[in-house]
Amino acid sequence: MPGFKQLSRSVKGLMVLVTGAASGMGRATARVFGAEGANVAVTDVAAEGAQAVASDIAASGGTAKAWKLDVADRDDIIAVVNGIAAHFGGLDIVVNNAGISVRAAIDDEGYDEAWAKGLAVLLTAQQRVIRAALPYLRKSTCPRIVNIASTEALGATALHSPYSTAKAGVTGLTRSLAVELGRDGITVNCICPGPITTGMTARIPDEQKAVYARRRTALGRYGRPEEVAHMTLSLCLPAASFLTGAVIPVDGGLMARNA
């Protein structure tokens, strides 16, 4: 029997890029990584919000820098990823978190526009970020990619077909790249958050959220962004080196519970 090998559970000193990090789950993810000693690239189309998060991390003793990033712009992705790698001296972890809410009935006049926008931000952007980061990840000793999808990829809600389609695409992209990049030692995993208290769900009245959570989740509540962020962190640990191609619901038991 081989001897026991101690595996690291620290991301201290690793370089992590988080997209959509000015608010919600992205902000929580950036803060969690910063608290654990990672060097955090806080990116978001909302420049002031990204700067605020980076400043909060620095004020708490962490290391972070903000970049404005429009993930729907291919050239912007390439420039920002290269700038981040140059600033931090490399890149170890990519968290594809940026997202938007897309709601449209299949027969709406604006459906094509909603479809194009949803796929551009929620799916196409993820592969572009990965492709831009790939040369740096291949040089890393702990290369990790975490794509954020949704339980809408595993089950569906009416009027959200562009969103559900894009998120289902993220799970397929994750599995395919896990296989393709495995020989490089790059792990690629996916988190599917369920009902989480974020800006996207803020428009839903609290009483409606409470009823939904009681009926649909095993835990009977909405989740917190930090609860998703800590799962993301776990997938990026050096010790998580044999986990790849996984699609993990972080949903309070929503997908496990019968309707």
C-alpha positions in Angstrom: 0.0 0.0 0.0 1.4 3.4 -0.9 2.1 5.8 2.0 -0.4 8.5 2.9 0.1 11.7 1.0 -0.8 15.0 2.7 -2.7 17.2 0.2 -2.9 21.0 0.5 -6.2 22.7 1.3 -4.8 26.2 0.9 -5.2 28.5 -2.1 -2.8 31.0 -0.5 -0.7 32.7 -3.2 -2.7 31.3 -6.1 -4.0 33.7 -8.7 -7.8 33.6 -9.3 -10.0 35.4 -11.9 -13.7 35.8 -11.0 -16.1 37.2 -13.6 -19.2 39.1 -12.5 -17.6 39.8 -9.2 -19.2 43.1 -8.4 -22.3 41.6 -6.7 -24.0 38.5 -5.6 -22.3 35.1 -5.9 -19.3 36.6 -7.7 -18.7 39.2 -5.0 -19.0 36.5 -2.3 -16.6 34.2 -4.3 -14.0 37.0 -4.6 -14.2 37.7 -0.9 -13.9 34.1 0.1 -10.8 33.6 -2.0 -9.3 36.8 -0.7 -9.9 35.8 2.8 -8.1 32.5 2.1 -5.0 34.3 0.8 -5.5 34.1 -3.0 -4.6 36.9 -5.3 -8.0 37.9 -6.7 -8.7 39.6 -10.0 -12.2 41.1 -9.5 -13.8 41.7 -12.9 -17.2 43.0 -13.8 -18.8 45.2 -16.4 -19.7 47.5 -13.4 -16.3 49.1 -12.9 -17.2 50.9 -9.7 -18.7 47.8 -8.1 -15.6 45.7 -9.0 -13.4 48.4 -7.4 -15.4 48.4 -4.3 -15.1 44.6 -3.9 -11.3 44.8 -4.5 -11.0 47.6 -1.9 -13.0 45.6 0.6 -10.7 42.6 0.1 -7.6 44.8 0.5 -9.0 46.5 3.6 -9.4 43.0 5.2 -5.8 42.2 4.5 -6.1 40.4 1.2 -4.7 41.0 -2.2 -7.0 42.1 -5.0 -7.2 44.3 -8.1 -10.3 45.3 -10.1 -10.7 45.2 -13.9 -13.7 46.4 -15.9 -14.7 43.5 -18.1 -17.6 43.1 -20.6 -17.8 39.3 -21.1 -19.8 39.8 -24.2 -16.8 41.5 -25.9 -14.2 39.0 -27.1 -11.4 41.6 -27.5 -12.1 42.9 -24.0 -11.8 39.3 -22.6 -8.4 38.8 -24.3 -7.0 42.1 -23.2 -8.2 41.8 -19.5 -7.1 38.2 -19.1 -3.6 39.0 -20.4 -3.5 42.1 -18.2 -4.4 40.0 -15.1 -1.8 37.4 -15.9 0.8 40.1 -16.4 -0.1 41.9 -13.2 -0.1 38.8 -11.0 2.6 36.8 -12.8 0.3 34.1 -14.0 -3.2 32.6 -13.5 -4.2 29.5 -11.7 -8.0 29.6 -11.3 -10.8 30.8 -13.4 -14.3 31.2 -12.0 -16.8 31.9 -14.8 -19.6 33.5 -12.8 -20.9 36.4 -14.8 -24.5 36.2 -15.7 -27.8 37.9 -16.5 -31.4 37.1 -16.1 -33.1 36.3 -19.4 -36.9 35.9 -19.5 -38.9 35.6 -22.8 -41.8 33.6 -24.1 -41.0 31.5 -27.2 -43.5 33.6 -29.3 -42.3 37.0 -28.0 -41.2 39.4 -30.7 -38.0 40.0 -28.9 -37.2 36.3 -28.4 -34.3 36.3 -30.9 -32.7 39.2 -29.1 -33.1 37.6 -25.7 -31.7 34.3 -27.1 -28.6 36.0 -28.6 -27.9 38.0 -25.5 -28.4 35.1 -23.1 -26.1 32.8 -25.0 -23.5 35.6 -25.5 -23.2 36.3 -21.8 -24.0 33.0 -20.2 -22.3 30.5 -22.5 -20.1 32.0 -25.3 -18.3 34.2 -22.8 -17.3 31.2 -20.7 -15.5 29.4 -23.4 -13.8 32.7 -24.5 -12.5 33.4 -21.0 -11.2 29.8 -20.8 -9.5 30.0 -24.1 -7.8 33.3 -23.2 -6.7 31.9 -19.9 -5.5 28.5 -21.2 -1.9 29.4 -21.9 -1.5 30.5 -18.3 -3.4 27.6 -16.8 -1.2 25.2 -18.6 1.8 26.7 -16.8 0.1 26.5 -13.4 0.8 23.8 -10.7 -2.8 24.0 -9.6 -5.0 24.8 -12.7 -8.7 25.0 -11.9 -11.8 26.1 -13.9 -15.2 26.4 -12.3 -18.2 27.3 -14.4 -21.3 28.6 -12.8 -24.5 27.3 -14.4 -27.9 26.9 -12.6 -30.4 24.3 -11.6 -32.3 25.7 -14.7 -29.8 23.5 -16.6 -31.2 20.4 -14.8 -34.9 21.3 -14.8 -36.7 24.2 -16.3 -39.0 27.1 -15.5 -41.5 28.5 -18.1 -40.5 31.6 -20.0 -36.8 31.0 -19.4 -35.8 28.9 -22.4 -32.9 31.1 -23.5 -31.5 31.1 -20.0 -32.1 27.3 -19.5 -30.5 26.5 -22.8 -27.4 28.6 -22.1 -27.0 27.0 -18.7 -27.4 23.5 -20.1 -24.7 24.4 -22.5 -22.4 25.3 -19.6 -22.8 21.8 -18.2 -22.0 20.3 -21.6 -19.0 22.6 -22.0 -17.8 21.6 -18.6 -17.9 17.9 -19.2 -16.3 18.2 -22.7 -13.4 20.4 -21.5 -12.8 18.2 -18.5 -12.1 15.4 -20.9 -10.1 17.5 -23.3 -8.0 19.3 -20.7 -7.5 16.4 -18.3 -4.2 15.4 -19.8 -2.9 18.9 -19.0 -3.9 18.4 -15.3 -6.6 21.1 -15.6 -9.8 20.3 -13.7 -13.1 21.7 -15.0 -16.1 21.5 -12.8 -19.6 23.2 -12.7 -21.8 24.4 -10.0 -25.6 24.7 -10.5 -26.9 27.1 -7.8 -30.5 26.8 -6.9 -32.6 29.6 -5.2 -30.0 32.0 -3.9 -30.5 35.5 -2.4 -28.9 37.8 -4.9 -29.8 40.9 -7.0 -31.4 38.6 -9.6 -33.9 37.3 -7.1 -34.4 40.5 -5.2 -37.4 41.4 -7.4 -39.3 38.4 -6.1 -41.4 39.3 -3.1 -40.1 37.8 0.2 -43.4 35.9 0.9 -43.2 34.3 -2.6 -39.7 33.2 -2.0 -40.6 31.8 1.4 -43.4 29.7 -0.1 -41.3 28.5 -2.9 -38.4 27.5 -0.6 -40.7 25.6 1.7 -42.4 23.7 -1.1 -39.3 23.0 -3.3 -36.2 22.7 -1.2 -35.2 20.1 1.4 -33.8 22.8 3.6 -36.8 25.0 3.3 -35.0 28.3 2.6 -33.1 30.3 0.0 -29.3 29.9 0.0 -26.7 32.6 0.6 -24.1 33.6 -2.0 -21.4 32.6 0.5 -22.7 29.1 0.5 -22.1 28.8 -3.2 -18.7 30.6 -2.9 -17.4 28.1 -0.5 -18.3 25.2 -2.8 -16.4 27.0 -5.5 -13.4 27.3 -3.2 -13.5 23.6 -2.4 -13.3 22.7 -6.1 -10.2 24.9 -6.5 -8.2 23.5 -3.7 -4.9 21.7 -4.6 -6.4 18.7 -2.8 -9.3 18.6 -5.3 -6.9 17.3 -8.0 -8.9 14.2 -8.9 -12.3 15.8 -9.2 -13.2 16.9 -12.7 -16.2 17.0 -15.0 -18.6 17.2 -12.1 -21.9 19.1 -12.2 -22.8 19.9 -8.6 -26.2 21.4 -7.5 -25.9 23.8 -4.6 -29.6 24.1 -4.2 -30.7 23.2 -0.7 -31.9 19.9 -2.0 -34.2 21.3 -4.7 -33.2 18.7 -7.3 -33.3 15.9 -4.8 -36.8 16.6 -3.7 -39.9 15.4 -5.6 -42.1 18.2 -6.8 
